[in-house]
Amino acid sequence: MTFAISNLFKIMEVTRQTTQTKGAQTPEKSLFFKILNVAGPIAGFIAALSPLPLYFWTRQPQYLPISATFTSNNQIVQLELADDREEYAHGLKFRDSIPKNQGMLFVLNKPEKVKLWMKDTHIPLDMVFLTNGVIKSIVEVATPCKTKTCPNYDSVYPVNQVIELPAGSTKTLDLKVGKKIQLNFLN
C-alpha cells in the first residue's frame, strides 16, 4: 500500500509539472482566447435577446373566423368562435377595437362556473354568460386591467357558453337575464 501511495504522489507531481505552462501561450491558444473574448459577449447578448420575439409573438391579438351569429333587437351580431382552451385563454386580449355587433363566443364542453378577467385586454367588454342559449348572468362594461392582479368576473351559475361584446352592447341589443338567444352556427 505504501508503494502505491508513493507512486501516486510521483504521478501527481509529473502531471502537475506538465500541465503548468511556463512563459507565453502558444499562438493557437492566444488566437483562440482573442476570438472567445469577442464571440463570447456577442453570443451572450444574442442568447439574452432570443426570448423577445416569442414574447412579442404571444402578445398579438387572435382573430378567429366568424362562425356564429345571433339576432337581437333587430340587429345581427357576428361572433368569432373560440372552442378550445388555448383560444379561450387568448380570447380578445391585445385588441385595440371590436366592430359594432361583433364579438367572440366561447363554447365549453359542459356547464361549469366560469371566471374571466381582463388581463391584457385593451378595451372594455360586456360579458354574457349562457346555458344552452339562455342568458344566466351579464357583466356590463368590464374594464381593462393594467395591474398584476385583476378582478375576476364570475358567471355565478354553471354555463356552457360565454359571449364577449364591446362595452354597451348588451343595452343596445336588449340582452337581459332569462332571454333566449338563438345561436346560428355557420358551416
ABEGO torsion letter per residue (X at the ends): XAAAAAAAAAAAAAAAAAABBBEBBBAAAAAAAAAAAAAAAAAAAAAAAAAAAAAAAAABBBBBBBABBBBBGGBBBBBBBBABAAAAAAEABGBABBBBGBBBBBBBABBBBBBBBABGBABBBBBBBBBGGBBABBBBGBBBBABABBBBBBAGBBBABBBBBBBGAAAAAGBBBGBBBBBBBBX
